[in-house]
Amino acid sequence: MSVATIDLRGIEMATVGELEVRLNGHEDLCSARYAKIELQFDATNARLKRIEQILMGAAGTIILLLIGIVFKLVGIQ
Protein backbone atom coordinates (compact mmCIF):
# COMPACT_ATOMS: atom_id res chain seq x y z
CA MET A 1 0.00 0.00 0.00
CA SER A 2 1.53 3.29 -1.07
CA VAL A 3 0.95 6.58 0.65
CA ALA A 4 0.42 9.60 -1.60
CA THR A 5 2.59 12.56 -0.82
CA ILE A 6 1.84 16.14 -1.69
CA ASP A 7 4.63 18.54 -2.55
CA LEU A 8 3.77 21.90 -0.96
CA ARG A 9 6.90 23.69 -2.09
CA GLY A 10 6.08 26.83 -3.99
CA ILE A 11 2.59 27.13 -2.47
CA GLU A 12 2.11 30.12 -0.23
CA MET A 13 0.15 29.39 2.94
CA ALA A 14 -2.29 32.00 4.23
CA THR A 15 -1.61 33.50 7.61
CA VAL A 16 -4.07 33.21 10.47
CA GLY A 17 -4.97 36.87 10.05
CA GLU A 18 -5.73 36.43 6.35
CA LEU A 19 -7.85 33.38 7.06
CA GLU A 20 -9.73 35.27 9.76
CA VAL A 21 -10.50 38.11 7.34
CA ARG A 22 -11.71 35.64 4.72
CA LEU A 23 -13.83 33.77 7.27
CA ASN A 24 -15.40 36.99 8.58
CA GLY A 25 -16.23 38.04 5.02
CA HIS A 26 -17.79 34.66 4.38
CA GLU A 27 -19.86 34.91 7.56
CA ASP A 28 -21.11 38.37 6.56
CA LEU A 29 -22.04 37.15 3.08
CA CYS A 30 -23.88 34.11 4.45
CA SER A 31 -25.70 36.28 6.97
CA ALA A 32 -26.91 38.62 4.21
CA ARG A 33 -28.02 35.67 2.07
CA TYR A 34 -29.86 34.10 4.99
CA ALA A 35 -31.69 37.37 5.70
CA LYS A 36 -32.76 37.57 2.04
CA ILE A 37 -33.96 33.96 2.07
CA GLU A 38 -35.94 34.64 5.23
CA LEU A 39 -37.65 37.66 3.61
CA GLN A 40 -38.54 35.58 0.56
CA PHE A 41 -39.92 32.83 2.81
CA ASP A 42 -42.10 35.35 4.66
CA ALA A 43 -43.45 36.74 1.38
CA THR A 44 -44.18 33.24 0.07
CA ASN A 45 -45.86 32.30 3.33
CA ALA A 46 -48.14 35.36 3.09
CA ARG A 47 -49.10 34.45 -0.48
CA LEU A 48 -49.89 30.87 0.49
CA LYS A 49 -52.02 32.05 3.39
CA ARG A 50 -54.00 34.33 1.04
CA ILE A 51 -54.52 31.49 -1.45
CA GLU A 52 -55.64 29.20 1.39
CA GLN A 53 -58.25 31.76 2.50
CA ILE A 54 -59.56 32.11 -1.05
CA LEU A 55 -59.84 28.33 -1.46
CA MET A 56 -61.62 27.93 1.89
CA GLY A 57 -64.13 30.62 0.92
CA ALA A 58 -64.70 29.05 -2.49
CA ALA A 59 -65.16 25.60 -0.95
CA GLY A 60 -67.69 26.98 1.55
CA THR A 61 -69.61 28.71 -1.22
CA ILE A 62 -69.71 25.55 -3.33
CA ILE A 63 -70.93 23.49 -0.37
CA LEU A 64 -73.71 25.98 0.39
CA LEU A 65 -74.76 26.09 -3.26
CA LEU A 66 -74.89 22.28 -3.43
CA ILE A 67 -76.98 22.11 -0.25
CA GLY A 68 -79.35 24.70 -1.75
CA ILE A 69 -79.68 22.67 -4.94
CA VAL A 70 -80.42 19.48 -2.97
CA PHE A 71 -83.06 21.24 -0.88
CA LYS A 72 -84.64 22.70 -4.02
CA LEU A 73 -84.75 19.27 -5.71
CA VAL A 74 -86.23 17.60 -2.66
CA GLY A 75 -88.74 20.38 -2.23
CA ILE A 76 -87.63 21.71 1.15
CA GLN A 77 -87.72 25.49 1.44
SULNORUR-V326250 format. One record per pair of residues at least 24 apart in sequence whose ideal C-beta (glycine too) atoms are under 8 Angstrom apart, sorted by the first residue. I is the first residue (numbers start at 0). J is the second residue. D is the distance in whole Angstrom. If there is no record, write none. Layout:
I_J_D ; I_J_D
This chain:
none
